[in-house]
Amino acid sequence: MYFVNILILFIASYFEFFIYKKYLLKLITAFFIGILFFILLGYNTYTPDLNNYIIHYEDLDEDYIKLAVEPLILFLMETSKNYGLTFQGYQLVFSFLTFSIFFYSILKYSPLPVFVLFNFYFLPFFPDIAQMRFFLGFTMFLFSLQFYKNKKVLFYSYILLGILCHLSILIFLFFISIRNFKFFRKQSICNLIIISGAFLLLFIPKSLFDPILFFINPKLVLYKDYDNVGTYAGTIALFLPFFIINNFIIYFHNKYFIKYHFNLEKKYSINLSIFIDLIQFSNFMILFQYFIRDINRITQNIHILSGIYFSILIYAFIRKNLILKAKLTFVGFVFINLIIFYTQFLMVNNFKYFQVINRTITTNRIFDFIADLLFF
């Protein structure tokens, strides 16, 4: 079923390539693809972390749950329980809320939303299924970006909602600060800081930074990874594909995209500057991963913006009737994501992660029902 989904997404993406001017048809195509993702999350019966979410929901009145779960997630669970919903009902509500916001954001930012969702299927959708709270938090942050220039109150309000879904969204407040520094605008200086910093961290004990993490939030110390330095060296190696593609996007944007303007509609061009800054910021995540390995979920989710950027670039090529360049860009980005997916999730654990993905899909209640109908 995993490969059937890929085929459906590929055909829909290819179809979208030729109907970019027909907004209603494009919207309908994207809507049906959105339903596919809603089913994958809302009717999921297996992920490595699902039992924890079930325990949180069933033992909601216990003090240890109230201390462990972020306020907005707690509110959603309490509201669902008050309406008499089982965990499966809560899961559907959660999926509908998450994908409504996420799907709207993709439609808002990208002229080729199915292309973005196609690449999202490889990276990072399956980790996001397992990390539901973070996924909703990042979705809130993604939604907020449209308000950054003109509606700062709404922008910070949605970031706050994201933080109330998952603590790690706090890191984007650091992004808002760091992007105002002059060095952040220079790709070469940023790369020098990142490469030098990653190298120096190999020789610094992690415990040295405990007071800083505790000052920011005591909970961060609980997430801290005290594994040996060799683990961080491996983390750097796995991070390299993101670092390379991010640098390519930044270089291309500064040298060509801005220079030639590409004559885009304002609704697509207005957010490009903050997208590029976030892509730059995601390169700095390797420094944070030294302390908390799970920060890689930030890198993976910001990669969605790379998909949006490439969709805008493909759209610009199509509008200029540069069809070959558009097709090469399409194939190239999908190929890059396949390489990242392979190195991040398959190669490093001898394809064991694929077993998790396969089980996630085959035990999905809707897909399981369809299989029963087909083979009855």
Secondary structure by P-SEA (a helix, b strand, c coil): caaaaaaaaaaaaaaaaaaccaaaaaaaaaaaaaaaaaaaccccccccaaaaaaaaaaacccaaaaaaccaaaaaaaaaaaaacccaaaaaaaaaaaaaaaaaaaaaaccccaaaaaaaaaaccaaaaaaaaaaaaaaaaaaaacccccccaaaaaaaaaaaaaaccccaaaaaaaaaaaccccccaaaaaaaaaaaaaaaaacccccaaaaaaaacaaaaaacccccaaaaaaaaaaaaaaaaaaaaaaaaaaccccccccccccccccaaaaaaaaaaaaaaccccccccccaaaaaaaaaaaaaaaaaaaaaaaaaacaaaaaaaaaaaaaaaaaaaaaacccccccaaaaaaaaaaaaacaaaaaaaaaaac
